[in-house]
Amino acid sequence: MEFGFFLKKFISFFLDPLGMVTILFVFGIYFLYKSKYAKAELFLLSSFGLLYLFSYPLFANLLAQNLENQYPKYDYTQSVEYIHVLGNGHNTDPSQPISSHLNSASTKRVLEGVIIYKNMPASKLIFTGYGGNTDASSAQMNSILALSLGVQKEDIVLGPKPVDTREEAAFTKAILGDKPFILVTSATHMPRAMMIFESLGMHPIAAPTNYYKESYRGLLRVPSVSAFFISTVSLHEYFGMILAKVKSIF
């Protein structure tokens, strides 16, 4: 399972914008070295063209918006016992406060989960996610922030072993079965997460957060690193949904 997980991560790199641009650029340099100038020009221009496209804010915004508009924000009115907050990234640097241990996506997911928890009496929070390259799981780090924000320890359920969304879904299914629950994750990730959870016969209620989309600000925008990042996040989700659908067929 561990080898398969890292193999999936390795392959997914070449399907992300940076991987695509890198592959085209390497082929361009190779053909330039071989004095095949027509092919070299094609691959190098393609690599720079993709770099510009993925870094163009309007294109990145369109990619994110198509994902993030699929589920509305949570209305805080439903009465459900469990709130499942999916894991993301973190660090365990002891010189940093807990507010800096979690990355932006994790922090916003936890905050949304806590807000829902405080608006829903007698509810419980489920945190899932493995440790990655650290000595603490994402579930554990998220729970520390939740505790510091006033969540009661007895209202937290930890799943520190799942390494991806499907394993997170399986963990919660073992606890809840087909009972409805609130699912908190990034808005770009929500369509894929809902697809995976529902494929297991579960009944999640979407509570998206950590949005990347922005209001239209015209066509004349310069490329940016942040736009490239948003394109990367969005394409990762598109390819993830395709893979999930292929797995469901076979």
ZITA-V129562 format. One record per helix or strand of 2 or more residues. SS is the DSSP state (H for helix, E for strand). FROM is the first residue (numbers start at 1). LEN is the number of residues. If there is no record, write none. Layout:
{{SS FROM LEN} {SS FROM LEN}}
This chain:
{{H 2 12} {H 17 17} {H 37 19} {H 57 12} {E 82 4} {H 98 4} {H 104 15} {E 124 5} {H 138 11} {H 153 3} {E 156 4} {H 165 12} {E 180 7} {H 187 13} {E 203 7} {H 225 25}}
